[in-house]
């Protein structure tokens, strides 16, 4: 994961935690309406940071914490069960051309940088 993504995730997480703390403080001082809203909103940000995944990666790559490949896709060649499709796009973050591979039996997709 790039340093910019880590920084953005950290900032969002800190903002969410601060919102929850401010919400708890306001919950006691002002009441549940404003305080509760801030607690819930902050919790949503913290949970989003925790469960957010890198783009274009398989669950297996995420579970094993493999280093992302070029363009954020799979780090190496895909399994032989995956076949290339005609679907190609340019990743807006890395400007890498990505090819979509699909497993026709399960519909599972993989994204691999080309070139």
Secondary structure, DSSP 8 states (H G I E B T S, - for coil): --HHHHHHHHHHHHHHHHHHHHHHHHHHHT-HHHHHHHHHHHHHHHHHHHH---TT--HHHHHTT----GGGS-SS---TTEEEEEEEEE-TTT--EEEEEEETTT--EEEEE--
